[in-house]
Amino acid sequence: MLRTVADMDLRLLRIFSAVVKCGGFTAAQAELNMSQSNISTHISGLEKRLGYRICERGKGGFRLTEKGERILQAANALFDAVDVFRDQAQDLSGRLVGDLYLGLADNIATLPAARIDAAIARFYQRDHDMHLHIFVNSPTELELAVIDGQLDLAISYFSRPLPTLAYQPLYVEEVGVFCGSRHPLFEVAEPELAALQASDWIKHGFLPVDQVLPITPRRVSATAHHMEAVVHAVLAGTHLGYLPTHYAQPWLNGGQMRALHADTLRYEVPHSMITPLGRPQSEAVSAFIEDLLTEHALADD
């Protein structure tokens, strides 16, 4: 009785199918490039594996038994399934499949140096059947999500390296001090630094306490965990705040905001890609990382 299907069984079934197609052992010799006795041995072997006769052969000619008819139908269905598997396996050769989870800092779409859109565009030119999941969050939350396996990789500003993550610098972001048109210092051409320090500030909640800034706020009465929150406080005229210059540009152009001491009170923030150390990467994740590094001229030649 056939309890498992081995490679040899598939070969015997294909010989059996060829014999049926040719109408008998004699006619199948040329098709199979086998002697009649060899074909007979293989069919007998198949019957032994099955535990019953599947065809009658002899002076009365070749004909299938009822069970042979059923086995032929089942064999053809099996061959069709094998062909479907073969085609699907071939289609997957070089094709990226699955899900990719990407984390980003907020409000970097206006930073040309980030090139996230270009990396995504390059990735989608590949042969793929992928679903891309994009999340925007604070740097600390992005780090935790990568460590926990919720994200495959993330790109943001990270204040200090964690031992379980790999960091790849990608680009820098310029940050300055901004004030809204409703703020008392907005109309002051060159406000003194003491006046800035005496003002209320909104600080970034994701910056470490030892972060060195061009000017250290003395009066912090608000905390933001996303850049957009800083914008609201600055536009309100109640607070000064640090903002990326590219992100603040629309409000600068509209006259709702201005940079204070733009030549001196600014600094550059490095943004990096983080991936988990020691965790295998899928083919799709590796491909996206390659495209990202290529867009930043960091890929290996």
Salt bridges, closest charged atoms under 4 A:
ASP9 OD2 - ARG49 NH2 2.73
GLU31 OE2 - LYS21 NZ 3.22
GLU47 OE2 - ARG57 NH1 2.83
GLU56 OE1 - ARG53 NH2 3.42
ASP83 OD1 - ARG86 NH1 3.35
ASP87 OD1 - ARG86 NH2 3.12
ASP99 OD2 - HIS133 NE2 2.71
ASP127 OD1 - ARG95 NE 3.08
GLU173 OE2 - HIS246 NE2 2.62
GLU173 OE1 - HIS271 NE2 2.78
GLU174 OE2 - ARG266 NH1 3.15
GLU190 OE1 - HIS261 ND1 3.44
ASP200 OD2 - ARG219 NH2 3.54
ASP210 OD1 - ARG160 NH2 3.20
GLU228 OE2 - HIS232 NE2 3.60
GLU290 OE1 - ARG126 NH2 3.68
ASP291 OD2 - ARG126 NE 2.90
GLU295 OE1 - ARG115 NH2 2.58
GLU295 OE2 - ARG122 NE 2.82
